[in-house]
Amino acid sequence: MAGLGAGLGASPAAAFEASRFRPLASPLRPVRSGKLIVPKRYFSVSSRLAWVEDELMEIRKSQEQNTVKSKKRPPLRRGKVSPQLPVPEHIPRPSYVGSKGLPELCKGQLHDAQGIAGIRAACKLAARVLDFAGTLVKPSVTTNEIDIAVHNMIIEAGAYPSPLGYRGFPKSICTSVNECVCHGVPDSTQLQNGDIINIDVNVFLNGYYGGTSRTFVCGQVDDSIKHFLKAAEECLEKGISVCRDGVNYRKIGKKISKLAYFYGYYVVERFVGHGIGTVYHSEPLILHYANENSGRMVEGQIFTIEPILTMEKTECVTWEDGWTTVTADGSWAAQFEHTILVTRNGAEILTKP
């Protein structure tokens, strides 16, 4: 989860800092508005690339229809954070509960049939809980109310909400609204019509972890936001599509960043995906941007892919709570996450609804 600890590192928000890279060359150049413009030169489009023309026409049509800009939201402010919710004593706790230190990043995990079955069960629960959380996203609902409902559903299933107590995190899920990149702490903030919110759900069930996240819309949003969210989800899908035994990890980041750049959006480089299983966070660390890191996927590996896109090129700032990370310029962010199992011929999405 680039919700909690998807980027492990030295900063308070467990951010993984990575080197910058030069954007991939592309015949399509994004401008600050997210609009795509074609350089002034002639080129032919084959029938195989007809989808590019169709996509550009769809984008232009969407932009033309959005002549009236949506009302600008005020910047996010921290609301009132209520006390930590209790977990019944009979539910097993992760080893990090009660410790505020940063757990050591362990080496990669390979799972046998029993382990895969356990992780699959945890992931199915996480996916079911996330679907339920999405039904709660409505104007005037607070992020704290969503946290309470999700917390209750998780413990009723006999599982522990993994974020709760992880390095002192006070809540059971992450709720990241509008310009919040990730790690948003549920509080008294009320959702408004036109907002977007990423809900990051992670569970610890019978000794195994599973996690997933999705960005939901609250009420009605304009077409530019719909297009942004569609692009963010498609970036995740493209990243997953290259996964199989023997493939370089770096192909994930290259696929994601190339598609994001095509659409005129930007990939947040500070947070990464990670191995997951009997340990919450482990190698491999999955970079979502173009990189030249070595290493290949192995059949039986399980890890998360969770790219975060922003509408503008910007830096990230972490609040004094040590968790909530927002864009420096207030531009909006969106994230989608799945946990996948590497197989000989592809990847199985364990958190698919």
C-alpha positions as CSV (number, residue, x, y, z in Angstrom):
1,M,0.0,0.0,0.0
2,A,1.4,3.3,-0.8
3,G,-1.1,3.6,1.7
4,L,0.9,2.6,4.6
5,G,4.4,1.6,4.1
6,A,4.3,1.0,0.4
7,G,7.3,3.2,0.4
8,L,9.7,2.1,3.2
9,G,12.4,4.5,4.1
10,A,13.7,6.9,6.7
11,S,11.1,9.7,6.6
12,P,8.2,9.8,9.1
13,A,5.7,8.7,6.5
14,A,7.8,5.7,5.6
15,A,8.5,7.2,2.2
16,F,10.8,5.5,-0.2
17,E,12.8,8.2,-2.0
18,A,13.9,7.3,-5.5
19,S,16.0,9.1,-8.1
20,R,14.4,11.2,-10.7
21,F,14.3,10.2,-14.4
22,R,14.0,11.8,-17.8
23,P,10.5,11.4,-19.2
24,L,10.2,8.9,-22.1
25,A,10.3,10.4,-25.6
26,S,6.8,10.6,-27.0
27,P,5.1,12.2,-30.1
28,L,2.5,13.5,-27.6
29,R,3.6,16.3,-25.3
30,P,1.6,17.1,-22.1
31,V,1.1,20.6,-20.9
32,R,0.2,21.7,-17.3
33,S,-3.5,21.5,-18.0
34,G,-3.1,17.8,-18.7
35,K,-4.1,18.5,-22.3
36,L,-2.4,16.6,-25.1
37,I,-1.1,18.5,-28.0
38,V,0.5,17.1,-31.2
39,P,3.8,18.6,-32.4
40,K,3.5,20.5,-35.7
41,R,4.8,17.8,-38.0
42,Y,3.1,15.4,-40.4
43,F,2.9,11.7,-39.6
44,S,0.7,8.8,-40.7
45,V,-1.3,6.6,-38.5
46,S,-1.6,2.9,-39.4
47,S,-4.8,0.9,-38.7
48,R,-3.0,-0.6,-35.7
49,L,-2.7,2.8,-34.1
50,A,-6.2,4.0,-34.9
51,W,-7.0,3.7,-31.2
52,V,-4.6,6.6,-30.6
53,E,-6.6,8.9,-32.8
54,D,-9.9,7.7,-31.2
55,E,-8.4,8.4,-27.7
56,L,-7.3,11.9,-28.7
57,M,-10.7,12.7,-30.1
58,E,-12.3,11.5,-26.9
59,I,-10.0,13.7,-24.8
60,R,-10.6,16.8,-27.0
61,K,-14.4,16.2,-26.8
62,S,-14.2,15.9,-23.0
63,Q,-12.3,19.1,-22.7
64,E,-14.7,21.0,-25.0
65,Q,-17.6,19.8,-22.9
66,N,-16.0,21.1,-19.7
67,T,-16.2,24.8,-20.5
68,V,-17.5,25.5,-17.0
69,K,-14.9,24.8,-14.5
70,S,-15.9,23.1,-11.2
71,K,-15.9,25.1,-8.1
72,K,-12.4,25.1,-6.6
73,R,-12.2,23.2,-3.3
74,P,-10.5,24.8,-0.3
75,P,-7.2,23.1,0.7
76,L,-7.4,20.1,2.9
77,R,-7.0,20.8,6.6
78,R,-6.6,18.3,9.4
79,G,-9.8,17.5,11.2
80,K,-10.3,16.1,14.6
81,V,-8.9,12.6,15.0
82,S,-10.9,10.4,17.4
83,P,-9.3,7.8,19.7
84,Q,-8.1,4.5,18.3
85,L,-10.8,1.8,18.0
86,P,-10.5,-1.4,20.0
87,V,-9.9,-4.8,18.6
88,P,-11.2,-7.9,20.5
89,E,-8.5,-9.8,22.4
90,H,-9.1,-13.1,20.5
91,I,-8.0,-11.6,17.2
92,P,-4.3,-12.1,16.6
93,R,-2.2,-9.0,16.3
94,P,0.7,-8.3,13.9
95,S,4.1,-8.3,15.6
96,Y,4.6,-4.5,15.1
97,V,1.5,-3.5,17.1
98,G,2.7,-1.6,20.2
99,S,6.0,-0.6,18.6
100,K,6.5,2.8,17.0
101,G,9.8,1.8,15.4
102,L,10.1,1.1,11.7
103,P,10.0,-2.7,11.1
104,E,13.0,-4.0,9.3
105,L,12.5,-4.6,5.6
106,C,12.8,-8.4,5.1
107,K,14.0,-10.2,2.0
108,G,11.7,-11.4,-0.6
109,Q,9.1,-14.0,0.2
110,L,8.3,-17.1,-1.8
111,H,5.1,-18.9,-0.9
112,D,4.0,-22.5,-1.1
113,A,0.5,-23.7,-1.8
114,Q,-0.6,-23.2,1.8
115,G,0.8,-19.7,2.0
116,I,-0.8,-18.7,-1.3
117,A,-4.1,-20.0,0.0
118,G,-3.8,-17.9,3.2
119,I,-2.8,-14.7,1.3
120,R,-5.6,-15.3,-1.2
121,A,-8.1,-15.4,1.7
122,A,-6.8,-12.2,3.2
123,C,-6.9,-10.5,-0.2
124,K,-10.4,-11.6,-0.9
125,L,-11.5,-10.1,2.5
126,A,-9.7,-6.9,1.7
127,A,-11.4,-6.6,-1.7
128,R,-14.8,-7.3,-0.1
129,V,-14.2,-4.7,2.5
130,L,-13.1,-2.1,-0.1
131,D,-16.2,-2.7,-2.1
132,F,-18.3,-2.0,1.1
133,A,-16.2,1.1,1.9
134,G,-17.0,2.5,-1.5
135,T,-20.7,2.4,-0.9
136,L,-20.2,4.7,2.1
137,V,-18.7,7.5,0.0
138,K,-21.3,10.2,-0.1
139,P,-21.5,14.0,0.5
140,S,-21.5,15.0,4.2
141,V,-20.1,11.6,5.3
142,T,-16.8,11.9,7.3
143,T,-13.7,9.9,6.7
144,N,-13.9,8.9,10.3
145,E,-17.3,7.4,9.8
146,I,-16.0,5.3,6.9
147,D,-13.1,4.2,9.1
148,I,-15.4,3.0,11.9
149,A,-17.7,1.0,9.6
150,V,-14.7,-0.6,7.9
151,H,-13.0,-1.4,11.2
152,N,-16.1,-3.2,12.4
153,M,-16.5,-5.2,9.2
154,I,-12.8,-6.4,9.4
155,I,-12.9,-7.4,13.1
156,E,-16.3,-9.2,12.5
157,A,-14.5,-11.3,9.9
158,G,-12.0,-12.2,12.6
159,A,-9.2,-10.2,11.0
160,Y,-7.0,-7.3,12.2
161,P,-6.9,-4.0,10.3
162,S,-3.2,-3.9,9.4
163,P,-2.7,-0.1,9.4
164,L,-3.9,0.2,13.1
165,G,-0.8,0.6,15.2
166,Y,1.7,0.3,12.4
167,R,4.4,2.7,13.5
168,G,1.8,4.5,15.6
169,F,-0.8,5.0,12.8
170,P,-4.0,5.7,14.7
171,K,-6.7,4.4,12.3
172,S,-7.7,1.2,10.5
173,I,-7.6,2.5,6.9
174,C,-6.1,5.3,5.0
175,T,-8.5,7.9,3.4
176,S,-6.8,10.3,1.0
177,V,-9.0,13.1,-0.3
178,N,-8.4,15.2,-3.4
179,E,-4.8,16.5,-3.2
180,C,-3.8,13.9,-0.6
181,V,-1.4,11.6,-2.3
182,C,-1.5,8.8,0.3
183,H,-1.6,7.9,4.0
184,G,-4.5,10.2,4.8
185,V,-5.6,9.8,8.4
186,P,-9.4,9.4,8.8
187,D,-10.8,12.3,10.9
188,S,-13.8,14.7,11.1
189,T,-13.4,15.9,7.5
190,Q,-16.7,15.8,5.7
191,L,-16.8,14.7,2.0
192,Q,-18.2,17.2,-0.5
193,N,-20.0,16.7,-3.8
194,G,-17.3,16.5,-6.4
195,D,-14.5,15.2,-4.2
196,I,-12.4,12.1,-4.9
197,I,-11.1,9.8,-2.2
198,N,-8.7,6.9,-2.2
199,I,-9.6,4.3,0.4
200,D,-6.7,1.9,1.3
201,V,-7.7,-1.3,3.0
202,N,-5.2,-3.8,4.5
203,V,-6.1,-6.8,6.6
204,F,-4.2,-9.4,8.7
205,L,-6.1,-12.7,8.6
206,N,-4.8,-16.0,10.1
207,G,-1.2,-14.8,9.9
208,Y,-1.4,-13.5,6.3
209,Y,-1.6,-9.9,4.9
210,G,-3.7,-8.7,2.0
211,G,-4.2,-5.1,0.7
212,T,-5.9,-3.1,-2.0
213,S,-7.0,0.4,-2.7
214,R,-9.2,2.4,-5.1
215,T,-10.1,6.0,-5.7
216,F,-13.8,6.7,-5.5
217,V,-15.9,9.7,-6.6
218,C,-18.2,11.5,-4.2
219,G,-21.4,12.6,-5.9
220,Q,-20.9,14.2,-9.3
221,V,-17.5,15.0,-10.8
222,D,-16.7,16.6,-14.1
223,D,-15.4,14.8,-17.2
224,S,-11.8,15.8,-16.6
225,I,-11.7,14.1,-13.3
226,K,-13.4,11.0,-14.7
227,H,-10.7,10.9,-17.4
228,F,-8.0,11.3,-14.8
229,L,-9.3,8.4,-12.7
230,K,-9.7,6.2,-15.8
231,A,-6.1,6.9,-16.7
232,A,-4.9,6.1,-13.2
233,E,-6.7,2.8,-13.2
234,E,-5.5,1.9,-16.6
235,C,-1.9,2.6,-15.5
236,L,-2.3,-0.1,-12.8
237,E,-3.7,-2.5,-15.4
238,K,-0.8,-1.9,-17.7
239,G,1.7,-2.5,-15.0
240,I,0.1,-5.8,-14.1
241,S,-0.1,-6.9,-17.7
242,V,3.7,-7.3,-18.0
243,C,4.0,-9.5,-14.9
244,R,5.0,-13.1,-15.2
245,D,7.9,-15.4,-14.2
246,G,11.3,-14.2,-15.4
247,V,10.3,-10.6,-16.4
248,N,12.3,-7.7,-15.1
249,Y,10.6,-5.7,-12.4
250,R,11.6,-2.4,-14.2
251,K,9.1,-3.2,-17.0
252,I,6.3,-2.4,-14.6
253,G,7.5,1.2,-14.0
254,K,8.2,1.7,-17.7
255,K,4.7,0.7,-18.7
256,I,3.1,2.8,-16.1
257,S,5.1,5.9,-16.7
258,K,4.8,5.7,-20.5
259,L,1.0,5.6,-20.3
260,A,0.8,8.3,-17.7
261,Y,3.0,10.5,-19.8
262,F,0.8,9.8,-22.9
263,Y,-2.3,11.0,-21.0
264,G,-0.5,14.1,-19.7
265,Y,-0.3,13.1,-16.1
266,Y,2.6,12.4,-13.7
267,V,3.7,9.4,-11.6
268,V,4.6,10.1,-7.9
269,E,8.1,8.6,-7.5
270,R,8.3,8.7,-3.7
271,F,6.1,5.7,-2.9
272,V,6.5,2.1,-4.1
273,G,4.8,-1.3,-4.2
274,H,6.2,-4.1,-2.1
275,G,6.2,-7.8,-1.3
276,I,3.5,-9.0,1.0
277,G,2.6,-12.3,2.7
278,T,3.4,-13.4,6.2
279,V,5.3,-10.1,6.5
280,Y,3.5,-6.8,5.8
281,H,6.3,-5.2,3.7
282,S,9.2,-7.0,2.1
283,E,11.3,-7.0,-1.1
284,P,10.8,-6.6,-3.9
285,L,10.2,-2.9,-3.9
286,I,8.1,-2.1,-7.1
287,L,9.0,1.3,-8.7
288,H,6.1,2.8,-10.6
289,Y,8.3,5.0,-12.9
290,A,10.9,4.3,-15.6
291,N,14.0,2.9,-14.0
292,E,17.0,0.6,-14.8
293,N,16.9,-1.5,-11.6
294,S,17.9,-5.2,-12.0
295,G,16.0,-8.2,-10.7
296,R,13.4,-10.5,-12.2
297,M,10.0,-11.8,-11.0
298,V,9.8,-15.4,-9.8
299,E,6.8,-17.7,-9.9
300,G,5.2,-17.8,-6.5
301,Q,6.0,-14.2,-5.6
302,I,3.3,-12.0,-4.3
303,F,3.6,-8.2,-4.3
304,T,1.5,-5.0,-4.6
305,I,1.4,-2.6,-7.5
306,E,0.0,0.7,-6.5
307,P,0.9,3.7,-8.7
308,I,-0.1,7.2,-7.7
309,L,-0.8,9.8,-10.4
310,T,-1.1,13.6,-10.1
311,M,-2.7,16.0,-12.5
312,E,0.2,18.4,-12.4
313,K,4.0,17.9,-12.0
314,T,4.6,18.7,-8.4
315,E,6.4,17.7,-5.2
316,C,4.9,16.0,-2.2
317,V,4.7,17.4,1.4
318,T,4.1,15.4,4.5
319,W,2.1,17.0,7.3
320,E,3.3,17.2,10.9
321,D,1.3,14.1,11.8
322,G,4.0,12.2,10.0
323,W,1.6,10.4,7.7
324,T,-0.7,12.6,5.6
325,T,1.1,13.4,2.3
326,V,-0.3,16.0,-0.1
327,T,0.7,17.7,-3.3
328,A,2.7,20.9,-2.8
329,D,0.5,22.8,-5.3
330,G,-2.9,21.4,-4.4
331,S,-3.3,19.4,-7.6
332,W,-5.3,16.3,-7.2
333,A,-3.9,12.7,-7.0
334,A,-5.4,9.3,-7.7
335,Q,-4.3,5.8,-6.8
336,F,-5.3,2.2,-7.5
337,E,-3.7,-0.9,-6.0
338,H,-3.9,-4.6,-6.4
339,T,-2.0,-7.5,-4.8
340,I,-0.8,-10.0,-7.4
341,L,0.6,-13.5,-7.6
342,V,3.3,-14.1,-10.2
343,T,2.6,-17.2,-12.3
344,R,4.5,-18.9,-15.1
345,N,2.4,-17.3,-17.7
346,G,1.2,-14.1,-16.2
347,A,-0.2,-12.8,-12.9
348,E,-3.2,-13.5,-10.8
349,I,-4.9,-10.5,-9.2
350,L,-5.7,-11.7,-5.7
351,T,-7.6,-8.6,-4.8
352,K,-9.9,-8.5,-7.8
353,P,-13.5,-7.8,-6.6
